[in-house]
Amino acid sequence: MDDPVVPFDLIRMFLGSDPALFYLEIVFRTCIIYGYALLLIRWVGGRGIAQMSVVEFLLVIALGSAVGDGMFYADVPIFYSMLVITLVIVINKGLDILIFRFRPVEKALDGRTAEVIRDGVIDTRILRRRKLGQSELFEGLRENGYRNLGEVRIAYLESSGRFSTFSQSQPRPGLPIEPAWDIEPPVTVGPGTKIGQDRRLACCSCGFVLAGNLAMTPYHCPHCQGKSWTAAVIA
């Protein structure tokens, strides 16, 4: 049976019973775990951390664990937690300096801004590359008050995971995104469907709007190779 904890044993509370060389191991462990966590968070991407930068997000996680363990685990000396907290802050400040001074480091850690929509047409390659679902994109647009893609002149996915959008000076026909497709899916047609002269159709994958003089829908979308079309609407 383990010996009972002696309350307010200052040596146990602050220094513990491990050899002094263990402090160096703590430094090594912290650097390894911090670096590994940083790689995983970068892999998750900006949408996974929303309003914070990657470094800020990791700082919150690391400090939360280091502070909490030292508060209520009797076998974790206070000095161990203090050392980890200090190391995390020093690493974080070092990364801040590198981000400020070196543009490649900033891009590697915080990511890059990506153009996801131009003139009402989605760049589906960016969605695949950023692991971003179409529903997430439409949600971000609706939050900014857009009802169809024809209203969007350009939209960026920022490195923070948020969307920056800019409106057309004159709205044009575009893929409807309101109401949400989960609530009311659009009526779609496939390749080779006859089109009325006054009917404009938009690709359900990228929002590309067909020319008004076509007699039927093409075999695939010329922009993204999609094969599903719905009526384009204008605000």
N, C-alpha and C positions, 0 to 999 in steps of 0.2 A: 504494500500500500504506500502511495506517495505521502511524503511528509506534509502536514497541513501548512497552509500559508500563514506566515507570521505577519500580522498587520503592521504597517508603518515600519517595515524593515527597510531603512533608507538605502542600504547597499543593494538589496534585491530590487527595490523600486527604480533606482537610477542607473545602476551599473550591471545588474544581473550577476550570474555565476559563470558565464562563459569566459574563455581566455581572451586576452586583449586583442589577439590577432583576429578575432571574430568581427571586430569593428571594420577591418579592411574587407572582410567577406561581405559585410553589409553594403559597403560602397560598390563592390563588384556586382552584387545581386541587384541593387537599385539601378545601376546603369544598364545591365542586361535586360531587366524587366521593362524599364522605361522605353528602351529602344525597340523591344519586341512589340509592346503595346502601341507604340507610335506607328509601326509598320501595319499592324492590324487595323488601326483606326483610319489610316490613309487608304487601306484597301476597301473599307466600308464606304468611304466617300462622304462628300459634303452633306448629302441629304440625310445621312444617318446622324449627324450631329447638329443639324439645323442652325441655330443662331450663334453658335460659338465657333471659333477657329479650332483647328486640330490641336494646337498646343494648349489652348485654354481648356478644351474638353479633357485632355489627358491630365492637365494640372488638377482639375477638380477631382478626377477619379483617384489619382495618386495621393493627393492630400487627404481625401476622405478616408482612405484605407489606413494611411500612416497615423492620422490623428485618432481614428476610432480604436485601432488595436491597442495603442498605448493607454487609452482611457480606462478600459475595463478588463483587459487580460492581465492577470496577475503575473504570468510568466514572461511578459513582454516588458523589459525595462524601459523607463521613460527616456533614457538617453538614446536607446535604439530608435525610438520614434522621432526624437529630436534630430538625430543624425539623418534619418531618411527624409524628413521634412526639409531640412537644410539642403540636402543633395538635390531633391526635386526642384526646389526654388532656384538653386544655382544652375541646374541644367536648363530650366525654363528660361531664365534670364539670358543664358548663353545662346539659346535658340532664337530668342527675340533679337539679340544683337546680330546674329547671322542673317536672320530674315531681313532686318533693316539694311544691312550692308551689301548683301549679295542676292541679286535677283533670282539666280537659279535655285538657291536654297528656299526662297519664298515660294517659288512655283512648285518645288518638290514637296514642301510641307503643307502649304495651304491650297495647292491645286490651281487650276486655271479657269478663267471665265470662258464659257462656251456659248456660242450662238445657237439657239435651239429652234427659232422661228424667224423667217424673213419673208415679208410680204404675204403672210397668212399660210405659209408652207413650212411644215416641220422638217427639220433635218433628222431623219430617223437614224442615221449613223451615229449622231451624238447621243441619242437616247440609248442605243445599244451599248455604246462605249462607256457611258456613265451609269449603266444599269438603272435607267430611269424609266418607269412605266408611263404609258400614255395617260392613264388615269391620274397620276401624280402631276403631270404637266397641266392637264385640264383643270385640276383642282387649284393649282397655283394661278392659272389665268382667271378662273371664276372669282378667286379671292380678290383679284384686282379689278373686278367688274366687267370682264369680257364675256360675251354671250356666243360669239363665233370667231373663228380664226381670221375671217376677213377684216376684223377690226384691228388686228395686230400688225404693225409695221415691222417691228423687230422685238425679240425677246431673248434675254440672256439668262443662263443658269450661272449664278455667281459662285465663287469658290466657297462661300459660306453656306451654299445650298438653297439660297433664296432666289426668286425670280425677279428680274428687272424687265419691265415691259414698256413699250412705246407704241402709241396708237397711230393709225393711219389718219391723214388729214381728211380723207374722204373714204368712209367705210365701203368695202366691196363685198361681193358674195364670198362666203366662206363656210367651212365645216362647222356645223352647230355643236356647241359644247354645253349648252344649257337648254333644257334641264339635263342633269347628269345622266350619263348613259346607263348607270346602274339602276336608276329610277325609271327612265323611259328610253329604251334603246331606239336609235334612229331606224327608220325603214330603209333597207339597203337593197341594191340590185347588183347583179354580177356582170361578167363580160358579155358582150354581144346583145345588150338590152337596148331596145329602141328608145330614143330620146325625143321628146317634143321640141319644137323649134325654140320655145321660150323657156325651156327647162335647163338649169345649170346644175351639174352634179359635181360633188367634191369627193376625193378619195378619202375613205374612212381611216386610212393609215397615216397619211401625211397632210391631208387637207388641200392637195393640189386640185384646182378647179378646172374642169374641162371647158374647152372653147364652146361658144354657143351655137356654132354651125355644124356640129357633129350629128350624124343621124343615129348612131348607136355608141354604146360604151366600148372602149378598146379592150383588148385581151388583158392588158395590165396597165397600171399607172406608169406613165413615162418618167415619173420622178422617183418612185420608191418600189415599183413592181407590184404594188397592191392590186387586189382584184375585187374589191368591194367598194361600192359607191352609194352615196346618199345625197338628197337634195341640198344644195348650197343655199344658205339664207343670208340676208343682209340686215344689218341693224337699222 
